Amino acid sequence: MSFDLGLLRTYGVEILVAFGVTFLIWIAASALGMIGGFAVAVARRWGPAWVAWPLRAFVEVIRGTPFLVQIFLLYYGGPFIGLSLDAVPAGLLGLTIYGSAYYSELFRTGFDAIPKGHLEAADCVGFSRVQMIRRIIVPEMTMLVLPAMVNMTILMLKETAILSIISVPELTLEVSSIGSAHYAFVESFTILALAYWALVELCGWAGRLAESRLSRYRFAHS
């Protein structure tokens, strides 16, 4: 047996396309998950009970079941309720819903961790609700949960591999197919591991950059 990376020359274009699909689904689902999670956290924190309780049930169900089961139910069970989606939209929607539940818990924890004295001080100096949200609540909450958000975003990246189960043409499906066709599993999965490692490092770098800039913003406006 020999370790032959000639697959990169033969299937380089296909691997790059699949890498792009993985990257786009990851970024889109993470961004939409953050937006959805923020909305859920705000509704649970300040919304009426008739809104908060169903959202709490949603979060508990999503966090309490494996993503593999969720994506199977969405893709194969969706047609039973009139929701028939192709693989890519189903994968994006499933990953977004999954991320929304987890991000919402991070945001909710961040809201609860803001010292009440900071909000009382802002109220005393005459901050409006919008000013309080923009200058106190959101920056402080983001600083508190940013490391956990980076970890969750990395987890979202790794969960994209599960989308290969429903035939989303992402990196894991493409590389696995190449490995099976040529019995080159070591080479193909080495490429796969390196690709995911590169994206994880990119996410970590972006998180450190965001933390640095947010810290400067916070001190500049303190």
C-alpha positions in Angstrom: 0.0 0.0 0.0 1.2 3.5 -0.7 -0.1 7.0 0.2 -1.0 8.6 -3.1 -2.3 12.2 -3.1 -2.7 12.1 -6.9 -6.4 12.2 -6.2 -6.0 15.9 -5.7 -4.8 16.3 -9.3 -7.5 14.1 -10.7 -10.5 15.3 -8.6 -9.2 18.7 -7.5 -12.0 20.6 -9.1 -14.7 18.4 -7.7 -13.2 18.6 -4.2 -13.0 22.4 -4.4 -16.7 22.6 -5.5 -17.7 20.4 -2.6 -15.6 22.5 -0.3 -17.4 25.6 -1.5 -20.8 24.0 -0.9 -19.7 23.0 2.6 -18.4 26.5 3.3 -21.5 28.3 2.0 -24.0 26.0 3.9 -21.9 26.5 7.0 -21.8 30.3 6.8 -25.4 30.7 5.8 -26.7 28.3 8.5 -24.6 29.8 11.2 -25.6 33.4 10.3 -29.3 32.4 10.1 -29.0 30.4 13.2 -27.6 33.4 15.1 -30.4 35.6 13.9 -33.0 33.0 14.8 -31.4 32.3 18.1 -31.3 36.0 19.0 -35.0 36.3 18.2 -35.8 33.3 20.2 -33.7 34.5 23.2 -35.3 38.0 23.1 -38.8 36.5 22.8 -38.2 34.2 25.8 -36.5 36.9 27.8 -39.0 39.7 27.3 -42.0 38.2 25.5 -45.3 37.1 26.9 -45.6 33.6 28.5 -47.7 32.3 25.6 -44.7 32.9 23.3 -42.0 31.9 25.8 -43.3 28.5 26.6 -43.6 27.1 23.0 -40.1 28.5 22.3 -38.8 26.8 25.4 -40.3 23.5 24.2 -38.8 24.0 20.8 -35.3 24.6 22.3 -35.6 21.6 24.5 -36.7 19.3 21.7 -33.9 20.4 19.3 -31.2 20.2 22.0 -32.5 16.8 23.2 -32.5 15.0 19.9 -29.6 14.1 17.6 -29.1 16.3 14.5 -29.1 13.1 12.4 -32.6 12.3 13.5 -33.8 15.8 12.9 -32.4 16.0 9.4 -34.0 12.6 8.6 -37.4 13.7 9.8 -37.2 17.0 7.9 -36.0 15.4 4.6 -37.9 12.1 4.6 -40.8 13.1 6.9 -41.4 16.5 5.5 -43.5 15.4 2.6 -46.0 13.9 5.0 -46.9 17.4 6.2 -46.6 19.0 2.7 -42.9 20.1 3.1 -41.0 18.6 0.2 -37.5 20.0 -0.1 -34.5 19.2 -2.2 -31.4 18.0 -0.4 -29.6 21.4 -0.2 -32.5 23.5 1.1 -33.4 20.7 3.5 -29.9 20.6 4.8 -29.7 24.4 5.1 -33.0 24.6 6.9 -32.3 21.7 9.2 -28.9 23.1 10.2 -30.4 26.6 10.7 -33.1 25.2 13.1 -30.5 23.2 14.9 -28.2 26.2 15.3 -31.1 28.5 16.4 -31.9 26.4 19.4 -28.3 26.3 20.6 -27.5 29.9 19.8 -30.6 31.0 21.6 -29.4 29.4 24.8 -26.1 31.3 24.5 -27.8 34.6 24.0 -30.2 34.0 26.8 -27.4 33.2 29.2 -25.6 36.3 28.1 -28.6 38.5 28.7 -29.0 37.0 32.2 -25.3 37.5 33.0 -25.3 41.3 32.4 -24.9 43.0 35.8 -28.2 44.7 36.7 -26.2 47.7 38.0 -25.1 48.5 34.5 -28.7 48.7 33.3 -29.8 50.7 36.3 -26.9 53.1 35.7 -27.9 53.5 32.0 -31.5 54.2 33.1 -30.3 56.8 35.6 -28.4 58.8 33.0 -31.4 58.8 30.7 -30.6 56.1 28.1 -33.6 55.2 26.0 -34.4 51.5 25.5 -32.8 51.6 22.1 -29.6 53.2 23.4 -29.5 50.7 26.3 -29.8 47.8 23.9 -27.2 49.2 21.4 -24.6 50.5 23.9 -25.1 48.2 27.0 -27.0 45.0 26.4 -25.8 43.8 23.0 -22.1 44.7 23.4 -21.8 43.2 26.9 -23.8 40.1 26.0 -21.7 39.5 22.9 -18.5 39.8 24.9 -19.8 37.3 27.5 -20.9 34.7 25.0 -18.4 35.2 22.1 -16.1 32.3 23.0 -19.1 29.9 23.3 -20.4 31.3 20.0 -17.1 30.5 18.3 -17.3 26.9 19.7 -20.9 26.5 18.6 -20.0 27.8 15.1 -17.2 25.2 14.9 -19.7 22.6 15.9 -22.0 23.7 13.1 -19.2 23.2 10.7 -18.7 19.6 11.8 -22.4 18.9 11.7 -22.4 19.7 7.9 -20.8 16.3 7.5 -24.1 14.7 8.5 -25.8 16.4 5.5 -24.0 13.8 3.3 -26.6 11.3 4.6 -29.4 13.1 2.6 -27.1 13.5 -0.5 -26.2 17.1 -0.1 -23.1 17.4 -2.4 -20.8 18.7 0.3 -17.2 17.8 1.1 -17.8 14.6 3.1 -20.1 13.1 0.4 -17.7 14.0 -2.4 -14.5 12.8 -0.7 -16.2 9.6 0.6 -17.4 8.8 -3.0 -13.9 9.3 -4.3 -12.4 7.1 -1.6 -14.9 4.3 -2.3 -14.4 4.4 -6.0 -10.6 4.1 -5.7 -10.3 2.3 -2.4 -8.2 5.2 -1.3 -9.8 5.8 2.1 -6.7 7.0 3.9 -5.9 9.6 1.2 -9.4 10.8 0.8 -10.2 11.2 4.5 -6.8 12.8 5.1 -7.9 15.5 2.6 -11.2 15.7 4.4 -9.6 16.2 7.8 -7.2 18.8 6.5 -10.1 20.8 4.9 -12.1 20.8 8.1 -9.1 21.7 10.1 -8.4 24.7 7.9 -12.0 25.9 8.3 -11.8 25.4 12.1 -8.7 27.5 12.2 -10.4 30.2 10.0 -13.3 30.3 12.5 -11.0 30.6 15.5 -9.0 33.4 13.8 -12.3 35.3 13.0 -13.4 34.8 16.6 -10.2 36.2 18.0 -10.4 39.2 15.6 -14.0 39.9 16.6 -13.2 39.7 20.3 -10.3 42.1 19.8 -12.4 44.7 17.9 -15.3 44.3 20.3 -13.0 45.0 23.2 -11.7 48.2 21.6 -15.3 49.3 20.9 -16.3 48.6 24.4 -13.5 50.6 26.0 -13.9 53.4 23.5 -17.6 53.8 24.5 -17.2 53.1 28.2 
